[in-house]
Amino acid sequence: MIYMCRNCGVKLTRCTATNTVGQFSAIKKQDRAFTTKKTSELVPYVCSTCGLTEWYVKEPSIFKE
């Protein structure tokens, strides 16, 4: 997927976020208790011109209602 900067119109560069715990993830909130949580890795994209950073999930279909 190609993402463009909403400020500059420049193509965003995919990056890797690092921390001491592991990867960042988004978790879909479940309607019922005791169900398996579905997760998708969050991936940062950075504009090399203005520095705007946007996060996108790798598997957006997980979050469909």
HTML snippet that shows the backbone in 3Dmol.js (N, CA, C, O; Angstrom):
<script src="https://3Dmol.org/build/3Dmol-min.js"></script>
<div id="view" style="width:600px;height:400px;position:relative"></div>
<script>
const pdb = `
ATOM      1  N   MET A   1       0.838  -1.169   0.000  1.00  0.00           N
ATOM      2  CA  MET A   1       0.000   0.000   0.000  1.00  0.00           C
ATOM      3  C   MET A   1       0.889   1.239   0.000  1.00  0.00           C
ATOM      4  O   MET A   1       1.886   1.288   0.720  1.00  0.00           O
ATOM      5  N   ILE A   2       0.541   2.215  -0.784  1.00  0.00           N
ATOM      6  CA  ILE A   2       1.280   3.475  -0.823  1.00  0.00           C
ATOM      7  C   ILE A   2       0.466   4.529  -0.083  1.00  0.00           C
ATOM      8  O   ILE A   2      -0.710   4.740  -0.379  1.00  0.00           O
ATOM      9  N   TYR A   3       1.100   5.186   0.878  1.00  0.00           N
ATOM     10  CA  TYR A   3       0.460   6.253   1.636  1.00  0.00           C
ATOM     11  C   TYR A   3       1.162   7.562   1.311  1.00  0.00           C
ATOM     12  O   TYR A   3       2.387   7.613   1.195  1.00  0.00           O
ATOM     13  N   MET A   4       0.368   8.623   1.165  1.00  0.00           N
ATOM     14  CA  MET A   4       0.900   9.943   0.844  1.00  0.00           C
ATOM     15  C   MET A   4       0.703  10.870   2.046  1.00  0.00           C
ATOM     16  O   MET A   4      -0.286  10.757   2.770  1.00  0.00           O
ATOM     17  N   CYS A   5       1.651  11.784   2.248  1.00  0.00           N
ATOM     18  CA  CYS A   5       1.572  12.752   3.338  1.00  0.00           C
ATOM     19  C   CYS A   5       0.415  13.710   3.086  1.00  0.00           C
ATOM     20  O   CYS A   5       0.300  14.283   2.002  1.00  0.00           O
ATOM     21  N   ARG A   6      -0.431  13.879   4.079  1.00  0.00           N
ATOM     22  CA  ARG A   6      -1.569  14.791   3.919  1.00  0.00           C
ATOM     23  C   ARG A   6      -1.142  16.248   4.022  1.00  0.00           C
ATOM     24  O   ARG A   6      -1.924  17.139   3.691  1.00  0.00           O
ATOM     25  N   ASN A   7       0.091  16.514   4.477  1.00  0.00           N
ATOM     26  CA  ASN A   7       0.605  17.886   4.541  1.00  0.00           C
ATOM     27  C   ASN A   7       1.346  18.286   3.271  1.00  0.00           C
ATOM     28  O   ASN A   7       1.141  19.382   2.749  1.00  0.00           O
ATOM     29  N   CYS A   8       2.214  17.391   2.767  1.00  0.00           N
ATOM     30  CA  CYS A   8       3.128  17.730   1.668  1.00  0.00           C
ATOM     31  C   CYS A   8       2.816  17.046   0.343  1.00  0.00           C
ATOM     32  O   CYS A   8       3.224  17.523  -0.716  1.00  0.00           O
ATOM     33  N   GLY A   9       2.093  15.931   0.400  1.00  0.00           N
ATOM     34  CA  GLY A   9       1.838  15.161  -0.807  1.00  0.00           C
ATOM     35  C   GLY A   9       2.977  14.225  -1.175  1.00  0.00           C
ATOM     36  O   GLY A   9       2.950  13.604  -2.238  1.00  0.00           O
ATOM     37  N   VAL A  10       3.985  14.116  -0.301  1.00  0.00           N
ATOM     38  CA  VAL A  10       5.140  13.247  -0.531  1.00  0.00           C
ATOM     39  C   VAL A  10       4.793  11.818  -0.105  1.00  0.00           C
ATOM     40  O   VAL A  10       4.028  11.621   0.840  1.00  0.00           O
ATOM     41  N   LYS A  11       5.351  10.823  -0.797  1.00  0.00           N
ATOM     42  CA  LYS A  11       5.137   9.423  -0.425  1.00  0.00           C
ATOM     43  C   LYS A  11       5.725   9.173   0.961  1.00  0.00           C
ATOM     44  O   LYS A  11       6.869   9.539   1.232  1.00  0.00           O
ATOM     45  N   LEU A  12       4.927   8.540   1.844  1.00  0.00           N
ATOM     46  CA  LEU A  12       5.398   8.208   3.183  1.00  0.00           C
ATOM     47  C   LEU A  12       6.308   6.986   3.129  1.00  0.00           C
ATOM     48  O   LEU A  12       6.109   6.086   2.313  1.00  0.00           O
ATOM     49  N   THR A  13       7.306   6.964   4.006  1.00  0.00           N
ATOM     50  CA  THR A  13       8.268   5.869   4.083  1.00  0.00           C
ATOM     51  C   THR A  13       7.891   4.943   5.231  1.00  0.00           C
ATOM     52  O   THR A  13       7.709   5.388   6.364  1.00  0.00           O
ATOM     53  N   ARG A  14       7.775   3.649   4.931  1.00  0.00           N
ATOM     54  CA  ARG A  14       7.462   2.671   5.971  1.00  0.00           C
ATOM     55  C   ARG A  14       8.666   2.534   6.895  1.00  0.00           C
ATOM     56  O   ARG A  14       9.806   2.464   6.435  1.00  0.00           O
ATOM     57  N   CYS A  15       8.407   2.497   8.204  1.00  0.00           N
ATOM     58  CA  CYS A  15       9.468   2.402   9.200  1.00  0.00           C
ATOM     59  C   CYS A  15       9.173   1.261  10.163  1.00  0.00           C
ATOM     60  O   CYS A  15       8.155   0.578  10.048  1.00  0.00           O
ATOM     61  N   THR A  16      10.065   1.070  11.101  1.00  0.00           N
ATOM     62  CA  THR A  16       9.867   0.087  12.152  1.00  0.00           C
ATOM     63  C   THR A  16       9.945   0.802  13.486  1.00  0.00           C
ATOM     64  O   THR A  16      10.911   1.520  13.744  1.00  0.00           O
ATOM     65  N   ALA A  17       8.960   0.621  14.329  1.00  0.00           N
ATOM     66  CA  ALA A  17       8.985   1.189  15.676  1.00  0.00           C
ATOM     67  C   ALA A  17       9.707   0.209  16.586  1.00  0.00           C
ATOM     68  O   ALA A  17       9.537  -1.004  16.465  1.00  0.00           O
ATOM     69  N   THR A  18      10.504   0.733  17.484  1.00  0.00           N
ATOM     70  CA  THR A  18      11.208  -0.137  18.420  1.00  0.00           C
ATOM     71  C   THR A  18      10.884   0.282  19.845  1.00  0.00           C
ATOM     72  O   THR A  18      10.633   1.453  20.131  1.00  0.00           O
ATOM     73  N   ASN A  19      10.898  -0.693  20.715  1.00  0.00           N
ATOM     74  CA  ASN A  19      10.773  -0.453  22.149  1.00  0.00           C
ATOM     75  C   ASN A  19      11.369  -1.643  22.866  1.00  0.00           C
ATOM     76  O   ASN A  19      11.833  -2.582  22.219  1.00  0.00           O
ATOM     77  N   THR A  20      11.367  -1.628  24.166  1.00  0.00           N
ATOM     78  CA  THR A  20      11.992  -2.715  24.908  1.00  0.00           C
ATOM     79  C   THR A  20      11.061  -3.894  25.148  1.00  0.00           C
ATOM     80  O   THR A  20      11.510  -4.954  25.584  1.00  0.00           O
ATOM     81  N   VAL A  21       9.770  -3.725  24.871  1.00  0.00           N
ATOM     82  CA  VAL A  21       8.803  -4.779  25.165  1.00  0.00           C
ATOM     83  C   VAL A  21       8.524  -5.665  23.957  1.00  0.00           C
ATOM     84  O   VAL A  21       8.399  -6.880  24.109  1.00  0.00           O
ATOM     85  N   GLY A  22       8.425  -5.098  22.780  1.00  0.00           N
ATOM     86  CA  GLY A  22       8.085  -5.859  21.585  1.00  0.00           C
ATOM     87  C   GLY A  22       7.370  -4.982  20.592  1.00  0.00           C
ATOM     88  O   GLY A  22       7.588  -3.771  20.562  1.00  0.00           O
ATOM     89  N   GLN A  23       6.515  -5.575  19.775  1.00  0.00           N
ATOM     90  CA  GLN A  23       5.822  -4.800  18.739  1.00  0.00           C
ATOM     91  C   GLN A  23       4.586  -4.107  19.293  1.00  0.00           C
ATOM     92  O   GLN A  23       3.987  -4.562  20.267  1.00  0.00           O
ATOM     93  N   PHE A  24       4.216  -3.002  18.659  1.00  0.00           N
ATOM     94  CA  PHE A  24       2.974  -2.314  18.983  1.00  0.00           C
ATOM     95  C   PHE A  24       1.849  -3.008  18.233  1.00  0.00           C
ATOM     96  O   PHE A  24       2.028  -3.423  17.088  1.00  0.00           O
ATOM     97  N   SER A  25       0.699  -3.135  18.866  1.00  0.00           N
ATOM     98  CA  SER A  25      -0.448  -3.768  18.218  1.00  0.00           C
ATOM     99  C   SER A  25      -1.722  -3.018  18.553  1.00  0.00           C
ATOM    100  O   SER A  25      -1.821  -2.372  19.596  1.00  0.00           O
ATOM    101  N   ALA A  26      -2.692  -3.109  17.664  1.00  0.00           N
ATOM    102  CA  ALA A  26      -4.039  -2.616  17.933  1.00  0.00           C
ATOM    103  C   ALA A  26      -4.902  -3.833  18.225  1.00  0.00           C
ATOM    104  O   ALA A  26      -4.792  -4.854  17.546  1.00  0.00           O
ATOM    105  N   ILE A  27      -5.751  -3.727  19.222  1.00  0.00           N
ATOM    106  CA  ILE A  27      -6.609  -4.846  19.604  1.00  0.00           C
ATOM    107  C   ILE A  27      -8.057  -4.455  19.379  1.00  0.00           C
ATOM    108  O   ILE A  27      -8.506  -3.406  19.840  1.00  0.00           O
ATOM    109  N   LYS A  28      -8.785  -5.303  18.671  1.00  0.00           N
ATOM    110  CA  LYS A  28     -10.209  -5.055  18.457  1.00  0.00           C
ATOM    111  C   LYS A  28     -10.954  -5.377  19.739  1.00  0.00           C
ATOM    112  O   LYS A  28     -10.810  -6.467  20.293  1.00  0.00           O
ATOM    113  N   LYS A  29     -11.749  -4.432  20.206  1.00  0.00           N
ATOM    114  CA  LYS A  29     -12.550  -4.637  21.414  1.00  0.00           C
ATOM    115  C   LYS A  29     -13.660  -5.636  21.106  1.00  0.00           C
ATOM    116  O   LYS A  29     -14.407  -5.471  20.141  1.00  0.00           O
ATOM    117  N   GLN A  30     -13.759  -6.661  21.925  1.00  0.00           N
ATOM    118  CA  GLN A  30     -14.765  -7.698  21.726  1.00  0.00           C
ATOM    119  C   GLN A  30     -16.059  -7.322  22.438  1.00  0.00           C
ATOM    120  O   GLN A  30     -16.032  -6.668  23.481  1.00  0.00           O
ATOM    121  N   ASP A  31     -17.179  -7.731  21.878  1.00  0.00           N
ATOM    122  CA  ASP A  31     -18.486  -7.461  22.471  1.00  0.00           C
ATOM    123  C   ASP A  31     -18.789  -8.397  23.638  1.00  0.00           C
ATOM    124  O   ASP A  31     -19.547  -8.037  24.539  1.00  0.00           O
ATOM    125  N   ARG A  32     -18.218  -9.565  23.630  1.00  0.00           N
ATOM    126  CA  ARG A  32     -18.488 -10.557  24.662  1.00  0.00           C
ATOM    127  C   ARG A  32     -17.231 -10.809  25.488  1.00  0.00           C
ATOM    128  O   ARG A  32     -16.108 -10.666  25.006  1.00  0.00           O
ATOM    129  N   ALA A  33     -17.449 -11.184  26.732  1.00  0.00           N
ATOM    130  CA  ALA A  33     -16.321 -11.544  27.589  1.00  0.00           C
ATOM    131  C   ALA A  33     -15.795 -12.924  27.187  1.00  0.00           C
ATOM    132  O   ALA A  33     -16.516 -13.723  26.591  1.00  0.00           O
ATOM    133  N   PHE A  34     -14.566 -13.183  27.513  1.00  0.00           N
ATOM    134  CA  PHE A  34     -13.932 -14.485  27.297  1.00  0.00           C
ATOM    135  C   PHE A  34     -13.850 -14.888  25.827  1.00  0.00           C
ATOM    136  O   PHE A  34     -13.984 -16.067  25.500  1.00  0.00           O
ATOM    137  N   THR A  35     -13.634 -13.934  24.954  1.00  0.00           N
ATOM    138  CA  THR A  35     -13.420 -14.261  23.551  1.00  0.00           C
ATOM    139  C   THR A  35     -11.975 -13.957  23.197  1.00  0.00           C
ATOM    140  O   THR A  35     -11.306 -13.185  23.883  1.00  0.00           O
ATOM    141  N   THR A  36     -11.510 -14.559  22.142  1.00  0.00           N
ATOM    142  CA  THR A  36     -10.146 -14.331  21.698  1.00  0.00           C
ATOM    143  C   THR A  36     -10.013 -12.923  21.143  1.00  0.00           C
ATOM    144  O   THR A  36     -10.844 -12.480  20.350  1.00  0.00           O
ATOM    145  N   LYS A  37      -8.978 -12.231  21.554  1.00  0.00           N
ATOM    146  CA  LYS A  37      -8.728 -10.885  21.039  1.00  0.00           C
ATOM    147  C   LYS A  37      -8.002 -11.000  19.705  1.00  0.00           C
ATOM    148  O   LYS A  37      -7.013 -11.723  19.586  1.00  0.00           O
ATOM    149  N   LYS A  38      -8.493 -10.294  18.722  1.00  0.00           N
ATOM    150  CA  LYS A  38      -7.837 -10.260  17.424  1.00  0.00           C
ATOM    151  C   LYS A  38      -6.935  -9.038  17.400  1.00  0.00           C
ATOM    152  O   LYS A  38      -7.350  -7.945  17.786  1.00  0.00           O
ATOM    153  N   THR A  39      -5.701  -9.220  16.946  1.00  0.00           N
ATOM    154  CA  THR A  39      -4.761  -8.112  16.917  1.00  0.00           C
ATOM    155  C   THR A  39      -4.139  -7.960  15.538  1.00  0.00           C
ATOM    156  O   THR A  39      -4.127  -8.890  14.731  1.00  0.00           O
ATOM    157  N   SER A  40      -3.627  -6.773  15.295  1.00  0.00           N
ATOM    158  CA  SER A  40      -2.893  -6.506  14.067  1.00  0.00           C
ATOM    159  C   SER A  40      -1.748  -5.573  14.411  1.00  0.00           C
ATOM    160  O   SER A  40      -1.921  -4.612  15.160  1.00  0.00           O
ATOM    161  N   GLU A  41      -0.592  -5.857  13.865  1.00  0.00           N
ATOM    162  CA  GLU A  41       0.582  -5.024  14.115  1.00  0.00           C
ATOM    163  C   GLU A  41       0.363  -3.609  13.582  1.00  0.00           C
ATOM    164  O   GLU A  41      -0.192  -3.426  12.499  1.00  0.00           O
ATOM    165  N   LEU A  42       0.803  -2.609  14.350  1.00  0.00           N
ATOM    166  CA  LEU A  42       0.772  -1.212  13.919  1.00  0.00           C
ATOM    167  C   LEU A  42       2.097  -0.878  13.248  1.00  0.00           C
ATOM    168  O   LEU A  42       3.165  -1.178  13.784  1.00  0.00           O
ATOM    169  N   VAL A  43       2.026  -0.259  12.079  1.00  0.00           N
ATOM    170  CA  VAL A  43       3.225   0.072  11.315  1.00  0.00           C
ATOM    171  C   VAL A  43       3.285   1.587  11.096  1.00  0.00           C
ATOM    172  O   VAL A  43       2.334   2.172  10.577  1.00  0.00           O
ATOM    173  N   PRO A  44       4.404   2.231  11.492  1.00  0.00           N
ATOM    174  CA  PRO A  44       4.524   3.672  11.268  1.00  0.00           C
ATOM    175  C   PRO A  44       5.007   3.992   9.857  1.00  0.00           C
ATOM    176  O   PRO A  44       5.835   3.279   9.290  1.00  0.00           O
ATOM    177  N   TYR A  45       4.476   5.073   9.307  1.00  0.00           N
ATOM    178  CA  TYR A  45       4.922   5.619   8.024  1.00  0.00           C
ATOM    179  C   TYR A  45       5.284   7.079   8.271  1.00  0.00           C
ATOM    180  O   TYR A  45       4.512   7.811   8.890  1.00  0.00           O
ATOM    181  N   VAL A  46       6.461   7.514   7.789  1.00  0.00           N
ATOM    182  CA  VAL A  46       6.978   8.848   8.078  1.00  0.00           C
ATOM    183  C   VAL A  46       7.189   9.640   6.793  1.00  0.00           C
ATOM    184  O   VAL A  46       7.662   9.105   5.791  1.00  0.00           O
ATOM    185  N   CYS A  47       6.831  10.927   6.836  1.00  0.00           N
ATOM    186  CA  CYS A  47       7.098  11.838   5.721  1.00  0.00           C
ATOM    187  C   CYS A  47       8.533  12.336   5.856  1.00  0.00           C
ATOM    188  O   CYS A  47       8.907  12.881   6.894  1.00  0.00           O
ATOM    189  N   SER A  48       9.332  12.153   4.814  1.00  0.00           N
ATOM    190  CA  SER A  48      10.734  12.570   4.854  1.00  0.00           C
ATOM    191  C   SER A  48      10.898  14.079   4.695  1.00  0.00           C
ATOM    192  O   SER A  48      12.001  14.599   4.862  1.00  0.00           O
ATOM    193  N   THR A  49       9.818  14.788   4.375  1.00  0.00           N
ATOM    194  CA  THR A  49       9.886  16.239   4.209  1.00  0.00           C
ATOM    195  C   THR A  49       9.480  16.981   5.481  1.00  0.00           C
ATOM    196  O   THR A  49      10.232  17.827   5.966  1.00  0.00           O
ATOM    197  N   CYS A  50       8.300  16.676   6.028  1.00  0.00           N
ATOM    198  CA  CYS A  50       7.804  17.439   7.188  1.00  0.00           C
ATOM    199  C   CYS A  50       7.848  16.655   8.499  1.00  0.00           C
ATOM    200  O   CYS A  50       7.673  17.237   9.569  1.00  0.00           O
ATOM    201  N   GLY A  51       8.079  15.336   8.427  1.00  0.00           N
ATOM    202  CA  GLY A  51       8.173  14.532   9.640  1.00  0.00           C
ATOM    203  C   GLY A  51       6.856  13.976  10.152  1.00  0.00           C
ATOM    204  O   GLY A  51       6.831  13.293  11.176  1.00  0.00           O
ATOM    205  N   LEU A  52       5.757  14.258   9.453  1.00  0.00           N
ATOM    206  CA  LEU A  52       4.470  13.707   9.867  1.00  0.00           C
ATOM    207  C   LEU A  52       4.586  12.187   9.944  1.00  0.00           C
ATOM    208  O   LEU A  52       5.130  11.555   9.038  1.00  0.00           O
ATOM    209  N   THR A  53       4.078  11.607  11.019  1.00  0.00           N
ATOM    210  CA  THR A  53       4.093  10.156  11.179  1.00  0.00           C
ATOM    211  C   THR A  53       2.659   9.673  11.324  1.00  0.00           C
ATOM    212  O   THR A  53       1.893  10.207  12.126  1.00  0.00           O
ATOM    213  N   GLU A  54       2.299   8.660  10.542  1.00  0.00           N
ATOM    214  CA  GLU A  54       0.974   8.050  10.619  1.00  0.00           C
ATOM    215  C   GLU A  54       1.149   6.564  10.869  1.00  0.00           C
ATOM    216  O   GLU A  54       2.106   5.950  10.396  1.00  0.00           O
ATOM    217  N   TRP A  55       0.218   5.994  11.616  1.00  0.00           N
ATOM    218  CA  TRP A  55       0.246   4.575  11.952  1.00  0.00           C
ATOM    219  C   TRP A  55      -0.889   3.862  11.223  1.00  0.00           C
ATOM    220  O   TRP A  55      -2.013   4.360  11.171  1.00  0.00           O
ATOM    221  N   TYR A  56      -0.586   2.700  10.664  1.00  0.00           N
ATOM    222  CA  TYR A  56      -1.584   1.885   9.974  1.00  0.00           C
ATOM    223  C   TYR A  56      -1.475   0.454  10.486  1.00  0.00           C
ATOM    224  O   TYR A  56      -0.382  -0.018  10.797  1.00  0.00           O
ATOM    225  N   VAL A  57      -2.621  -0.241  10.573  1.00  0.00           N
ATOM    226  CA  VAL A  57      -2.593  -1.651  10.958  1.00  0.00           C
ATOM    227  C   VAL A  57      -2.294  -2.487   9.724  1.00  0.00           C
ATOM    228  O   VAL A  57      -2.706  -2.152   8.614  1.00  0.00           O
ATOM    229  N   LYS A  58      -1.567  -3.586   9.936  1.00  0.00           N
ATOM    230  CA  LYS A  58      -1.211  -4.475   8.826  1.00  0.00           C
ATOM    231  C   LYS A  58      -2.428  -5.195   8.261  1.00  0.00           C
ATOM    232  O   LYS A  58      -2.508  -5.431   7.055  1.00  0.00           O
ATOM    233  N   GLU A  59      -3.373  -5.544   9.126  1.00  0.00           N
ATOM    234  CA  GLU A  59      -4.547  -6.313   8.710  1.00  0.00           C
ATOM    235  C   GLU A  59      -5.831  -5.571   9.081  1.00  0.00           C
ATOM    236  O   GLU A  59      -6.469  -5.920  10.074  1.00  0.00           O
ATOM    237  N   PRO A  60      -6.226  -4.555   8.307  1.00  0.00           N
ATOM    238  CA  PRO A  60      -7.406  -3.765   8.653  1.00  0.00           C
ATOM    239  C   PRO A  60      -8.714  -4.553   8.635  1.00  0.00           C
ATOM    240  O   PRO A  60      -9.669  -4.167   9.309  1.00  0.00           O
ATOM    241  N   SER A  61      -8.774  -5.635   7.888  1.00  0.00           N
ATOM    242  CA  SER A  61     -10.022  -6.406   7.797  1.00  0.00           C
ATOM    243  C   SER A  61     -10.434  -7.002   9.144  1.00  0.00           C
ATOM    244  O   SER A  61     -11.609  -7.313   9.340  1.00  0.00           O
ATOM    245  N   ILE A  62      -9.502  -7.163  10.062  1.00  0.00           N
ATOM    246  CA  ILE A  62      -9.809  -7.683  11.397  1.00  0.00           C
ATOM    247  C   ILE A  62     -10.798  -6.777  12.119  1.00  0.00           C
ATOM    248  O   ILE A  62     -11.559  -7.239  12.970  1.00  0.00           O
ATOM    249  N   PHE A  63     -10.791  -5.493  11.785  1.00  0.00           N
ATOM    250  CA  PHE A  63     -11.576  -4.513  12.523  1.00  0.00           C
ATOM    251  C   PHE A  63     -12.950  -4.237  11.928  1.00  0.00           C
ATOM    252  O   PHE A  63     -13.652  -3.338  12.390  1.00  0.00           O
ATOM    253  N   LYS A  64     -13.342  -4.996  10.910  1.00  0.00           N
ATOM    254  CA  LYS A  64     -14.686  -4.847  10.350  1.00  0.00           C
ATOM    255  C   LYS A  64     -15.702  -5.329  11.366  1.00  0.00           C
ATOM    256  O   LYS A  64     -15.472  -6.303  12.083  1.00  0.00           O
ATOM    257  N   GLU A  65     -16.825  -4.637  11.419  1.00  0.00           N
ATOM    258  CA  GLU A  65     -17.897  -5.005  12.364  1.00  0.00           C
ATOM    259  C   GLU A  65     -18.637  -6.223  11.873  1.00  0.00           C
ATOM    260  O   GLU A  65     -19.570  -6.684  12.529  1.00  0.00           O
TER     261      GLU A  65
END
`;
const viewer = $3Dmol.createViewer("view");
viewer.addModel(pdb, "pdb");
viewer.setStyle({}, {cartoon: {color: "spectrum"}});
viewer.zoomTo();
viewer.render();
</script>
